[in-house]
Amino acid sequence: MPLLDDYKDMVGQSVIEELRVLSEHLKGASIKNVNSTAVGGGVAEILHRMVPLLRELGLDARWDVIKGGERFFQITKNIHNALHGADASVSADDFEYLLETNRSNFDNIACDCDVMFIHDPQPIGLVENKGREGQKWIWRCHIDLSVPKKEVWDLLKPYVERYDSAVFSAPVFSPELSIRQFLISPSIDPLSEKNRELARDEIERALSPFNLDLEKPMIVQVSRFDYLKDPVGVIESYKIVKENIDCQLVLAGGTATDDPESEIVLEKVREAAADDPDIHVLLIPSGSDTIINALQRAASVVMQKSLREGFGLTVTEALWKGKPLVASAVGGIPLQVKHRYHGLLCHSVEGAAYAVKQFLNSPEFGARLGENGREHVRHNYLLTRHLKEYLLLFIAVRHDADIITL
């Protein structure tokens, strides 16, 4: 696992020193993160990198995962979809079942740290354990809350307002609440296996099992198999491109323990891809970061055609690798991508296809935007910036101060 000093060549020594100065205000403080899965998805990925660095800075940083059964995760998936504005319903009985599952975790998840940092709706009910003097509770929402289904948000809101503060990824996600709010964007770790530089022979070796033609233009989307990532829409866009340009499509992703719909989506994707040998549907197991890295670096164009998106770390990854990027103008993606400067934003299947053809027909254009995108990530979306803002957050909530994160 990298140490803080390993990042100085990318971000500068002054950034590392600033982190150490900030951490002096939190020496010995205990911080507990709680989310719903240890593998799969951006939240777990960030915590795997963030927690060790917080410990290096002298904080007692911990991480627990809430446990639940099939019904619990189906309910939380429905909540997730409904908060994104999708047509999903959650009854009062469902929400009570979620709370009961949270209560059954009280014995396994000790809510005894100075700061309890609770991620997303799955463990939201743990706040019922709030009460220790001086303890602070933060709810960290990684979801696009710009147009949530009102009846579902109304179930969650009273619990959110029992926290001391809430954190959102973008201003547009921030609802009206009676508690303080902070805005903190997610990040990627440039030294992780998924994002480190790869030599050409490493790329070829990582991709050799998958029968890909590395000389043929390759469109790649990496994401969990989720309706909101619109993998079937990606296939439709690719087929439009294929009418004029000989190319191949790679849809690569995995499943997560907190997403019961992923197997259903994967089957639909396989059905849509069945008639074209140039469509490669790759079920990548957890921990296959070198493969994901190699796929993104081998891509002629990276896509992220989400229907809704909390932030979109696969977009950040592609920008960091300097790749031509086509992404939907939804959720946190427009925060990262200025159209025709960092990448191309789209609003439809046809728009995505048109953007992909632009890049495939003009590699110089794609290379120029890719270079802009990499510098944008360097200055705004690397782990060191994220770490700084979390330190400022913890200082602010412990001392009841206000900070503004720009």
SULFEN-V54754 format. One record per residue. N is the residue number from 1. RES is the residue in one letter. PHI is phi in degrees with one decimal (none if undefined). PSI is psi as a letter, one per 30 degrees, with the letter a starting at -180 (none if undefined). NEAR is the number of other C-alpha atoms within 12 Angstrom. Layout:
n:N res:RES phi:PHI psi:PSI near:NEAR
n:N res:RES phi:PHI psi:PSI near:NEAR
This chain:
n:1 res:M phi:none psi:k near:17
n:2 res:P phi:-63.4 psi:l near:22
n:3 res:L phi:-98.4 psi:l near:22
n:4 res:L phi:-57.1 psi:e near:33
n:5 res:D phi:-64.0 psi:f near:23
n:6 res:D phi:-69.0 psi:f near:20
n:7 res:Y phi:-95.1 psi:f near:28
n:8 res:K phi:-66.2 psi:f near:22
n:9 res:D phi:-66.9 psi:f near:15
n:10 res:M phi:-90.8 psi:e near:25
n:11 res:V phi:-116.2 psi:f near:27
n:12 res:G phi:99.4 psi:k near:19
n:13 res:Q phi:-62.9 psi:e near:17
n:14 res:S phi:-63.5 psi:e near:17
n:15 res:V phi:-64.9 psi:e near:26
n:16 res:I phi:-64.8 psi:e near:28
n:17 res:E phi:-65.3 psi:e near:20
n:18 res:E phi:-62.4 psi:e near:24
n:19 res:L phi:-61.3 psi:e near:34
n:20 res:R phi:-67.8 psi:e near:28
n:21 res:V phi:-64.8 psi:e near:18
n:22 res:L phi:-61.6 psi:e near:26
n:23 res:S phi:-65.9 psi:f near:30
n:24 res:E phi:-60.9 psi:f near:21
n:25 res:H phi:-78.1 psi:f near:22
n:26 res:L phi:-128.6 psi:g near:31
n:27 res:K phi:-53.4 psi:k near:23
n:28 res:G phi:82.8 psi:f near:19
n:29 res:A phi:-66.4 psi:k near:29
n:30 res:S phi:-102.5 psi:k near:28
n:31 res:I phi:-126.5 psi:k near:39
n:32 res:K phi:-116.4 psi:k near:35
n:33 res:N phi:-90.3 psi:k near:43
n:34 res:V phi:-134.2 psi:k near:43
n:35 res:N phi:-138.7 psi:a near:42
n:36 res:S phi:-108.7 psi:f near:37
n:37 res:T phi:-156.9 psi:k near:32
n:38 res:A phi:-87.7 psi:f near:25
n:39 res:V phi:-139.2 psi:k near:26
n:40 res:G phi:89.7 psi:k near:30
n:41 res:G phi:93.0 psi:l near:33
n:42 res:G phi:-68.5 psi:e near:36
n:43 res:V phi:-63.2 psi:e near:37
n:44 res:A phi:-62.5 psi:e near:31
n:45 res:E phi:-61.9 psi:e near:28
n:46 res:I phi:-65.1 psi:e near:36
n:47 res:L phi:-64.5 psi:e near:39
n:48 res:H phi:-59.1 psi:e near:31
n:49 res:R phi:-92.2 psi:e near:33
n:50 res:M phi:-74.8 psi:e near:41
n:51 res:V phi:-60.0 psi:e near:35
n:52 res:P phi:-61.9 psi:e near:22
n:53 res:L phi:-71.2 psi:e near:35
n:54 res:L phi:-61.7 psi:e near:40
n:55 res:R phi:-66.3 psi:e near:29
n:56 res:E phi:-60.0 psi:e near:25
n:57 res:L phi:-82.7 psi:g near:32
n:58 res:G phi:99.3 psi:g near:24
n:59 res:L phi:-87.9 psi:k near:31
n:60 res:D phi:-87.6 psi:i near:26
n:61 res:A phi:-94.1 psi:k near:34
n:62 res:R phi:-130.5 psi:l near:31
n:63 res:W phi:-150.5 psi:k near:35
n:64 res:D phi:-121.7 psi:l near:31
n:65 res:V phi:-121.6 psi:k near:32
n:66 res:I phi:-71.9 psi:k near:37
n:67 res:K phi:-108.1 psi:k near:29
n:68 res:G phi:-163.7 psi:l near:29
n:69 res:G phi:-94.9 psi:a near:23
n:70 res:E phi:-60.9 psi:e near:18
n:71 res:R phi:-64.6 psi:e near:22
n:72 res:F phi:-57.5 psi:e near:33
n:73 res:F phi:-73.9 psi:f near:32
n:74 res:Q phi:-69.0 psi:e near:27
n:75 res:I phi:-63.5 psi:e near:34
n:76 res:T phi:-68.0 psi:e near:40
n:77 res:K phi:-66.9 psi:e near:37
n:78 res:N phi:-63.1 psi:e near:34
n:79 res:I phi:-61.4 psi:e near:41
n:80 res:H phi:-55.7 psi:e near:40
n:81 res:N phi:-64.2 psi:e near:35
n:82 res:A phi:-67.3 psi:e near:33
n:83 res:L phi:-67.1 psi:f near:40
n:84 res:H phi:-77.5 psi:f near:36
n:85 res:G phi:95.3 psi:g near:30
n:86 res:A phi:-76.1 psi:l near:26
n:87 res:D phi:-82.2 psi:i near:21
n:88 res:A phi:-137.4 psi:k near:23
n:89 res:S phi:-119.4 psi:k near:28
n:90 res:V phi:-138.3 psi:j near:32
n:91 res:S phi:-84.6 psi:l near:21
n:92 res:A phi:-61.8 psi:e near:18
n:93 res:D phi:-65.4 psi:e near:15
n:94 res:D phi:-60.9 psi:e near:24
n:95 res:F phi:-66.3 psi:e near:34
n:96 res:E phi:-65.1 psi:e near:20
n:97 res:Y phi:-64.5 psi:e near:25
n:98 res:L phi:-58.2 psi:e near:37
n:99 res:L phi:-64.1 psi:e near:31
n:100 res:E phi:-64.9 psi:e near:24
n:101 res:T phi:-64.2 psi:e near:30
n:102 res:N phi:-58.1 psi:e near:36
n:103 res:R phi:-63.5 psi:e near:26
n:104 res:S phi:-68.9 psi:f near:23
n:105 res:N phi:-91.1 psi:f near:29
n:106 res:F phi:-57.8 psi:e near:25
n:107 res:D phi:-74.0 psi:f near:15
n:108 res:N phi:-90.1 psi:f near:18
n:109 res:I phi:-112.7 psi:j near:27
n:110 res:A phi:-73.5 psi:j near:25
n:111 res:C phi:-92.2 psi:i near:35
n:112 res:D phi:-121.5 psi:g near:29
n:113 res:C phi:-93.8 psi:l near:33
n:114 res:D phi:-61.6 psi:e near:33
n:115 res:V phi:-127.3 psi:k near:43
n:116 res:M phi:-100.0 psi:j near:45
n:117 res:F phi:-113.4 psi:j near:43
n:118 res:I phi:-102.6 psi:k near:44
n:119 res:H phi:-104.6 psi:j near:38
n:120 res:D phi:69.5 psi:l near:41
n:121 res:P phi:-71.6 psi:f near:42
n:122 res:Q phi:-55.0 psi:e near:45
n:123 res:P phi:-99.9 psi:g near:46
n:124 res:I phi:-61.0 psi:e near:45
n:125 res:G phi:-72.9 psi:f near:39
n:126 res:L phi:-60.5 psi:f near:43
n:127 res:V phi:-63.6 psi:f near:40
n:128 res:E phi:-61.2 psi:f near:25
n:129 res:N phi:-85.8 psi:g near:29
n:130 res:K phi:-63.8 psi:k near:28
n:131 res:G phi:160.5 psi:f near:20
n:132 res:R phi:-64.9 psi:k near:16
n:133 res:E phi:-61.0 psi:k near:13
n:134 res:G phi:83.0 psi:f near:18
n:135 res:Q phi:-75.4 psi:k near:28
n:136 res:K phi:-119.3 psi:k near:36
n:137 res:W phi:-118.8 psi:k near:44
n:138 res:I phi:-123.2 psi:k near:43
n:139 res:W phi:-102.3 psi:k near:43
n:140 res:R phi:-103.6 psi:j near:38
n:141 res:C phi:-99.9 psi:k near:40
n:142 res:H phi:-100.3 psi:g near:40
n:143 res:I phi:-103.0 psi:l near:42
n:144 res:D phi:-74.6 psi:j near:37
n:145 res:L phi:-103.6 psi:g near:40
n:146 res:S phi:-68.4 psi:e near:30
n:147 res:V phi:-138.7 psi:i near:26
n:148 res:P phi:-71.5 psi:l near:31
n:149 res:K phi:-66.7 psi:k near:25
n:150 res:K phi:-59.7 psi:e near:23
n:151 res:E phi:-66.2 psi:f near:21
n:152 res:V phi:-80.0 psi:e near:32
n:153 res:W phi:-60.4 psi:e near:34
n:154 res:D phi:-64.3 psi:f near:23
n:155 res:L phi:-70.7 psi:e near:29
n:156 res:L phi:-82.1 psi:e near:40
n:157 res:K phi:-54.5 psi:e near:26
n:158 res:P phi:-59.6 psi:e near:19
n:159 res:Y phi:-76.0 psi:e near:33
n:160 res:V phi:-57.5 psi:e near:36
n:161 res:E phi:-76.7 psi:f near:27
n:162 res:R phi:-83.3 psi:f near:26
n:163 res:Y phi:-78.8 psi:l near:36
n:164 res:D phi:-79.1 psi:e near:36
n:165 res:S phi:-152.7 psi:l near:36
n:166 res:A phi:-131.6 psi:k near:39
n:167 res:V phi:-123.2 psi:k near:40
n:168 res:F phi:-125.2 psi:l near:35
n:169 res:S phi:-86.8 psi:f near:39
n:170 res:A phi:-156.1 psi:l near:34
n:171 res:P phi:-57.3 psi:e near:24
n:172 res:V phi:-68.2 psi:f near:23
n:173 res:F phi:-85.3 psi:f near:36
n:174 res:S phi:-85.3 psi:j near:29
n:175 res:P phi:-86.6 psi:l near:32
n:176 res:E phi:-73.7 psi:k near:20
n:177 res:L phi:-138.4 psi:l near:24
n:178 res:S phi:-87.2 psi:f near:17
n:179 res:I phi:-109.8 psi:l near:25
n:180 res:R phi:-67.1 psi:k near:29
n:181 res:Q phi:-124.1 psi:k near:34
n:182 res:F phi:-127.7 psi:k near:35
n:183 res:L phi:-112.5 psi:j near:31
n:184 res:I phi:-138.3 psi:j near:36
n:185 res:S phi:-79.0 psi:l near:43
n:186 res:P phi:-67.5 psi:a near:45
n:187 res:S phi:-156.2 psi:l near:41
n:188 res:I phi:-120.3 psi:l near:42
n:189 res:D phi:-98.3 psi:j near:40
n:190 res:P phi:-68.0 psi:f near:35
n:191 res:L phi:-100.6 psi:g near:29
n:192 res:S phi:-71.4 psi:l near:30
n:193 res:E phi:-59.9 psi:f near:23
n:194 res:K phi:-75.3 psi:f near:34
n:195 res:N phi:-122.0 psi:f near:32
n:196 res:R phi:-66.6 psi:l near:27
n:197 res:E phi:-64.8 psi:k near:23
n:198 res:L phi:-124.5 psi:k near:27
n:199 res:A phi:-75.4 psi:l near:15
n:200 res:R phi:-57.3 psi:e near:16
n:201 res:D phi:-68.0 psi:e near:15
n:202 res:E phi:-66.4 psi:e near:19
n:203 res:I phi:-62.0 psi:e near:28
n:204 res:E phi:-63.3 psi:e near:24
n:205 res:R phi:-66.8 psi:e near:20
n:206 res:A phi:-66.7 psi:e near:26
n:207 res:L phi:-97.0 psi:f near:31
n:208 res:S phi:-58.5 psi:f near:17
n:209 res:P phi:-73.9 psi:f near:14
n:210 res:F phi:-106.0 psi:g near:24
n:211 res:N phi:57.5 psi:h near:20
n:212 res:L phi:-96.4 psi:k near:31
n:213 res:D phi:-96.2 psi:j near:26
n:214 res:L phi:-73.0 psi:f near:27
n:215 res:E phi:-94.0 psi:f near:14
n:216 res:K phi:-96.1 psi:k near:21
n:217 res:P phi:-49.7 psi:k near:29
n:218 res:M phi:-124.2 psi:k near:37
n:219 res:I phi:-97.8 psi:k near:49
n:220 res:V phi:-129.5 psi:k near:46
n:221 res:Q phi:-123.5 psi:k near:48
n:222 res:V phi:-111.5 psi:k near:49
n:223 res:S phi:-172.0 psi:l near:42
n:224 res:R phi:-60.0 psi:l near:43
n:225 res:F phi:-78.3 psi:j near:37
n:226 res:D phi:-140.9 psi:k near:38
n:227 res:Y phi:-52.6 psi:e near:34
n:228 res:L phi:-71.9 psi:f near:36
n:229 res:K phi:-86.8 psi:f near:37
n:230 res:D phi:51.4 psi:h near:34
n:231 res:P phi:-64.3 psi:e near:42
n:232 res:V phi:-67.5 psi:e near:33
n:233 res:G phi:-63.0 psi:e near:33
n:234 res:V phi:-63.2 psi:e near:47
n:235 res:I phi:-62.0 psi:e near:39
n:236 res:E phi:-62.9 psi:e near:26
n:237 res:S phi:-63.6 psi:e near:33
n:238 res:Y phi:-57.6 psi:e near:46
n:239 res:K phi:-64.2 psi:e near:31
n:240 res:I phi:-67.0 psi:e near:24
n:241 res:V phi:-61.0 psi:e near:32
n:242 res:K phi:-63.5 psi:f near:26
n:243 res:E phi:-63.2 psi:f near:15
n:244 res:N phi:-118.1 psi:f near:16
n:245 res:I phi:-131.3 psi:k near:23
n:246 res:D phi:-71.6 psi:j near:22
n:247 res:C phi:-152.8 psi:l near:33
n:248 res:Q phi:-132.3 psi:l near:37
n:249 res:L phi:-122.5 psi:k near:44
n:250 res:V phi:-120.0 psi:k near:45
n:251 res:L phi:-111.0 psi:j near:44
n:252 res:A phi:-122.4 psi:k near:42
n:253 res:G phi:-176.9 psi:a near:36
n:254 res:G phi:-137.4 psi:a near:31
n:255 res:T phi:-120.3 psi:l near:29
n:256 res:A phi:-138.1 psi:l near:30
n:257 res:T phi:-64.2 psi:f near:30
n:258 res:D phi:-98.2 psi:g near:39
n:259 res:D phi:-130.4 psi:i near:35
n:260 res:P phi:-72.8 psi:f near:27
n:261 res:E phi:-85.0 psi:f near:28
n:262 res:S phi:-63.5 psi:e near:30
n:263 res:E phi:-65.8 psi:e near:22
n:264 res:I phi:-66.5 psi:e near:17
n:265 res:V phi:-63.5 psi:e near:28
n:266 res:L phi:-57.8 psi:e near:31
n:267 res:E phi:-64.4 psi:e near:21
n:268 res:K phi:-64.1 psi:e near:22
n:269 res:V phi:-64.0 psi:e near:34
n:270 res:R phi:-62.0 psi:e near:26
n:271 res:E phi:-63.7 psi:e near:18
n:272 res:A phi:-68.1 psi:f near:24
n:273 res:A phi:-95.8 psi:f near:28
n:274 res:A phi:-62.2 psi:f near:16
n:275 res:D phi:-93.6 psi:g near:13
n:276 res:D phi:-135.3 psi:j near:20
n:277 res:P phi:-68.1 psi:f near:17
n:278 res:D phi:-88.6 psi:g near:27
n:279 res:I phi:-100.8 psi:j near:36
n:280 res:H phi:-111.5 psi:j near:37
n:281 res:V phi:-100.9 psi:j near:38
n:282 res:L phi:-111.6 psi:j near:33
n:283 res:L phi:-87.4 psi:j near:28
n:284 res:I phi:-96.7 psi:k near:30
n:285 res:P phi:-68.8 psi:l near:18
n:286 res:S phi:-56.7 psi:k near:24
n:287 res:G phi:92.5 psi:g near:23
n:288 res:S phi:-90.5 psi:h near:24
n:289 res:D phi:-66.7 psi:e near:30
n:290 res:T phi:-65.1 psi:e near:29
n:291 res:I phi:-64.6 psi:e near:33
n:292 res:I phi:-62.0 psi:e near:41
n:293 res:N phi:-57.7 psi:e near:40
n:294 res:A phi:-64.1 psi:e near:36
n:295 res:L phi:-61.6 psi:e near:48
n:296 res:Q phi:-65.1 psi:e near:44
n:297 res:R phi:-74.9 psi:f near:41
n:298 res:A phi:-81.1 psi:f near:41
n:299 res:A phi:-67.9 psi:k near:41
n:300 res:S phi:-79.3 psi:e near:40
n:301 res:V phi:-141.8 psi:k near:50
n:302 res:V phi:-101.6 psi:k near:50
n:303 res:M phi:-114.1 psi:l near:52
n:304 res:Q phi:-144.2 psi:i near:54
n:305 res:K phi:-92.6 psi:h near:49
n:306 res:S phi:-73.0 psi:k near:42
n:307 res:L phi:-86.0 psi:e near:32
n:308 res:R phi:-139.8 psi:l near:36
n:309 res:E phi:-155.8 psi:k near:42
n:310 res:G phi:-66.9 psi:e near:43
n:311 res:F phi:-142.5 psi:e near:43
n:312 res:G phi:99.2 psi:i near:46
n:313 res:L phi:-67.9 psi:f near:40
n:314 res:T phi:-66.3 psi:f near:45
n:315 res:V phi:-65.5 psi:e near:53
n:316 res:T phi:-58.8 psi:e near:49
n:317 res:E phi:-60.6 psi:e near:49
n:318 res:A phi:-65.0 psi:e near:49
n:319 res:L phi:-62.2 psi:e near:49
n:320 res:W phi:-61.3 psi:e near:43
n:321 res:K phi:-86.0 psi:g near:41
n:322 res:G phi:68.5 psi:g near:35
n:323 res:K phi:-91.7 psi:k near:42
n:324 res:P phi:-59.1 psi:k near:52
n:325 res:L phi:-123.3 psi:k near:57
n:326 res:V phi:-118.3 psi:k near:52
n:327 res:A phi:-143.4 psi:l near:53
n:328 res:S phi:-72.0 psi:k near:42
n:329 res:A phi:-85.2 psi:i near:33
n:330 res:V phi:-133.3 psi:l near:36
n:331 res:G phi:55.3 psi:b near:41
n:332 res:G phi:-86.4 psi:f near:37
n:333 res:I phi:-64.9 psi:e near:41
n:334 res:P phi:-64.2 psi:f near:31
n:335 res:L phi:-66.1 psi:e near:35
n:336 res:Q phi:-92.7 psi:f near:43
n:337 res:V phi:-123.2 psi:j near:40
n:338 res:K phi:-86.5 psi:k near:25
n:339 res:H phi:-56.6 psi:k near:24
n:340 res:R phi:69.1 psi:g near:25
n:341 res:Y phi:-121.5 psi:e near:26
n:342 res:H phi:-104.1 psi:f near:37
n:343 res:G phi:-177.0 psi:a near:46
n:344 res:L phi:-116.8 psi:k near:41
n:345 res:L phi:-96.5 psi:k near:37
n:346 res:C phi:-135.1 psi:l near:32
n:347 res:H phi:-130.2 psi:g near:25
n:348 res:S phi:-160.0 psi:l near:24
n:349 res:V phi:-58.9 psi:e near:31
n:350 res:E phi:-66.3 psi:e near:23
n:351 res:G phi:-64.1 psi:e near:26
n:352 res:A phi:-64.2 psi:e near:38
n:353 res:A phi:-62.4 psi:e near:36
n:354 res:Y phi:-61.4 psi:e near:28
n:355 res:A phi:-66.0 psi:e near:37
n:356 res:V phi:-60.9 psi:e near:46
n:357 res:K phi:-63.1 psi:e near:35
n:358 res:Q phi:-57.8 psi:e near:26
n:359 res:F phi:-69.1 psi:e near:35
n:360 res:L phi:-67.5 psi:e near:34
n:361 res:N phi:-85.6 psi:f near:21
n:362 res:S phi:-139.9 psi:i near:17
n:363 res:P phi:-59.0 psi:e near:21
n:364 res:E phi:-64.1 psi:e near:16
n:365 res:F phi:-61.3 psi:e near:27
n:366 res:G phi:-63.1 psi:e near:33
n:367 res:A phi:-65.0 psi:e near:26
n:368 res:R phi:-65.6 psi:e near:23
n:369 res:L phi:-67.7 psi:e near:33
n:370 res:G phi:-63.1 psi:e near:38
n:371 res:E phi:-64.7 psi:e near:25
n:372 res:N phi:-61.8 psi:e near:30
n:373 res:G phi:-63.4 psi:e near:36
n:374 res:R phi:-63.1 psi:e near:34
n:375 res:E phi:-67.8 psi:e near:26
n:376 res:H phi:-61.3 psi:e near:28
n:377 res:V phi:-67.8 psi:e near:37
n:378 res:R phi:-54.8 psi:e near:31
n:379 res:H phi:-88.7 psi:f near:23
n:380 res:N phi:-130.4 psi:f near:30
n:381 res:Y phi:-131.8 psi:g near:38
n:382 res:L phi:-92.9 psi:l near:37
n:383 res:L phi:-58.6 psi:e near:44
n:384 res:T phi:-65.0 psi:e near:44
n:385 res:R phi:-64.6 psi:e near:33
n:386 res:H phi:-61.1 psi:e near:35
n:387 res:L phi:-61.5 psi:e near:39
n:388 res:K phi:-58.1 psi:e near:35
n:389 res:E phi:-70.7 psi:e near:34
n:390 res:Y phi:-68.8 psi:e near:41
n:391 res:L phi:-60.4 psi:e near:39
n:392 res:L phi:-62.3 psi:e near:32
n:393 res:L phi:-61.3 psi:e near:40
n:394 res:F phi:-63.0 psi:e near:42
n:395 res:I phi:-61.7 psi:e near:27
n:396 res:A phi:-63.4 psi:e near:27
n:397 res:V phi:-73.0 psi:e near:34
n:398 res:R phi:-72.0 psi:f near:28
n:399 res:H phi:-110.3 psi:g near:19
n:400 res:D phi:51.1 psi:h near:18
n:401 res:A phi:-106.0 psi:l near:17
n:402 res:D phi:-108.5 psi:k near:19
n:403 res:I phi:-129.0 psi:l near:22
n:404 res:I phi:-117.9 psi:k near:16
n:405 res:T phi:-100.4 psi:j near:24
n:406 res:L phi:-99.0 psi:none near:15
